[in-house]
Amino acid sequence: MSNVWLAETLAIAPAQFAGFKIVALGNYVTNDRTLSLSTVTATIHAPIENVEIADWLFNLPDAEYQRCSHAHIAAGSTTTDDGRPMSINVETIGDALMIQHYVAEIREPHLCRMVSISDAITEAGRNKVQVVWELGAKKIDDNTCEYSNHIHASATDEFLTFLKQHNIPFETAKEARQQASDVHNREETPNFAKSIERRALGKARAARQ
């Protein structure tokens, strides 16, 4: 695990993580506010040289995003006030309507790390969840690569207050979010991989013409 990765992760929202235990889980850093941690992989049948995840993500048509999961509602690209690229995704995770405000912390052809303080809207009310979405690709051979879709959701102060107000145990919320995130991730990841693959092969064909 990289110390740089750890520093970047803690820098996302240091006030929210103050006093909480930080532990390593595989290649990722987590904390005792973690609600869900899900990683799913799929094969992209295209050379790694033609795969450009950042280009795909920030040029993803709304309709294509919707086709990648029945829970996807809308997607678009914008910027933060200071000009950083941002991807807006609207989707459902379990029984919550999620509005994701993903800001690009890393934006490269084979790795994107997106961080969002997301709005979660449920029947009980509205709260906020921090989500780190990491999209990566690594070479398998000359014609294929592995796509990885990693999602790490953590409770914000607002979320913890929401649970207390509604007498919801943290472990109950965590169990529900973990199950819903895994189901969602297993559906969208192979479809994201196919979408990235189509864009990669299309660019390769255009370059040959």
Residue pairs with C-beta under 8 A, 6 or more apart in sequence:
1 24
1 27
1 28
1 29
5 29
6 22
6 29
8 105
8 113
9 29
9 132
10 17
10 22
10 29
12 105
12 115
12 130
12 132
13 117
13 130
13 156
16 33
16 130
16 154
16 156
16 157
17 31
17 33
20 31
20 32
20 33
21 31
21 32
22 29
22 30
22 31
23 29
23 30
23 31
24 30
25 37
28 37
28 150
28 152
30 37
30 152
31 154
33 154
33 155
33 160
34 152
34 153
34 154
34 155
34 174
35 129
35 153
35 154
35 155
35 159
35 173
35 174
35 177
35 178
35 181
36 151
36 152
36 153
36 174
36 177
36 178
36 180
36 181
36 182
37 151
37 152
37 153
37 178
38 150
38 151
38 152
38 178
38 181
38 182
38 185
39 148
39 149
39 150
39 151
39 185
40 148
40 149
40 185
40 186
40 189
40 190
41 146
41 147
41 148
41 149
41 189
42 146
42 147
42 149
42 189
42 190
42 192
42 193
42 194
43 140
43 144
43 145
43 146
43 147
43 193
44 51
44 137
44 144
44 145
44 146
44 147
44 193
44 196
44 197
44 200
45 143
45 144
45 197
46 143
46 144
46 145
46 196
46 197
46 200
46 201
46 204
47 142
47 143
47 145
47 200
47 204
48 110
48 137
48 138
48 139
48 145
50 200
50 201
50 203
50 204
51 109
51 110
51 137
51 145
51 196
51 200
52 109
52 199
52 200
52 203
53 108
53 109
53 110
53 111
53 112
53 135
53 136
53 137
53 196
54 104
54 107
54 108
54 109
54 112
55 109
55 199
56 195
56 196
56 199
57 87
57 112
57 114
57 135
58 77
58 85
58 87
58 107
59 77
60 75
60 77
60 87
60 195
62 74
62 75
62 76
64 195
65 72
65 74
65 75
65 89
66 72
66 73
66 74
66 75
67 191
67 195
68 188
68 191
68 192
68 195
69 91
69 184
69 187
69 188
69 191
70 187
71 91
71 92
71 93
71 184
71 187
71 188
72 89
72 90
72 91
72 188
73 90
73 91
73 92
73 97
74 88
74 89
74 90
75 87
75 88
75 89
75 90
76 87
76 88
77 85
77 86
77 87
77 88
78 86
78 88
79 85
79 86
80 86
80 103
84 103
84 104
85 103
85 104
85 107
86 101
86 102
86 103
86 104
87 100
87 102
87 104
87 114
88 99
88 100
88 101
88 102
89 98
89 99
89 100
89 102
90 97
90 98
90 99
90 100
91 97
91 98
91 100
91 184
92 98
93 120
93 177
93 180
93 181
93 184
94 176
94 177
94 179
94 180
95 122
95 123
95 180
96 120
96 121
96 122
96 180
97 120
97 121
97 122
98 118
98 119
98 120
98 121
98 129
99 118
99 119
99 121
100 116
100 118
100 131
100 133
101 116
101 117
101 118
101 119
102 114
102 115
102 116
102 131
102 133
103 114
103 115
103 116
104 112
104 113
104 114
105 113
105 114
105 115
106 112
106 113
110 136
110 137
110 138
111 134
111 135
111 136
111 137
112 133
112 134
112 135
112 136
113 132
113 133
113 134
114 132
114 133
114 134
114 135
115 130
115 131
115 132
115 133
116 130
116 131
116 132
116 133
117 128
117 129
117 130
117 156
118 128
118 129
118 130
118 131
119 126
119 127
119 128
120 126
120 127
120 128
120 129
120 159
124 162
124 166
125 162
125 166
127 156
127 158
127 159
127 161
127 162
128 156
128 158
128 159
129 153
129 154
129 155
129 156
129 159
130 153
130 154
130 155
130 156
131 151
131 152
131 153
131 154
132 150
132 151
132 152
132 153
132 154
133 149
133 150
133 151
134 148
134 149
134 150
134 151
134 152
135 147
135 148
135 149
135 150
135 192
136 147
136 148
136 150
137 145
137 146
137 147
137 148
137 196
138 145
138 146
138 148
139 145
140 146
147 189
147 192
147 193
147 196
149 185
149 188
149 189
149 192
151 181
151 185
153 177
153 181
155 163
155 170
155 173
160 170
162 168
163 169
163 170
163 173
